[in-house]
Amino acid sequence: MDPLSSRVILRPSDLQQSQAFYRDVLGLAISREFGDPNAPGLVFFMGNGLLEVSGQRDNAGNNDGGPGHLELWVQVRDVAAEHRRLDEAGVTVLRGPQTEPWGLVEMWIADPDGVRIVLVEVPVDHPIRRDQRGL
């Protein structure tokens, strides 16, 4: 296999609510809009990845495993600033910013369907930011 592109696909219980969350609350830019003009699928830019929010899962939470089988990991510049902004916007904060034992600062939020989104800040002095080949 030689992948040329990839993306995560969410099938939310309420398409408009979830699209508004990712577009308006998180502020992700739209890469592509497709399908039914009355209920289009949206593909959002997410750093060097893409997130498609389209279709709808059934009431039992089926279709792609439901929220318990999916998490999103998103690197941001300033987790504390995002915490303040998202808290003010009424987003469900599952866990506030904490420095993990591996040195990254993480906070956890939930989308309207309860999908956990891990927001991660890489501190300036973290080894991920340095070329380790010369050490």
Secondary structure as UniProt FT lines:
FT   STRAND          8..10
FT   HELIX           15..20
FT   HELIX           21..25
FT   STRAND          30..34
FT   TURN            37..38
FT   STRAND          41..46
FT   TURN            47..48
FT   STRAND          49..53
FT   TURN            59..60
FT   TURN            64..65
FT   HELIX           67..69
FT   STRAND          71..75
FT   HELIX           79..88
FT   TURN            89..90
FT   STRAND          92..99
FT   TURN            101..102
FT   STRAND          105..110
FT   TURN            112..113
FT   STRAND          116..121
FT   TURN            124..125
FT   HELIX           127..129
FT   HELIX           132..134
//
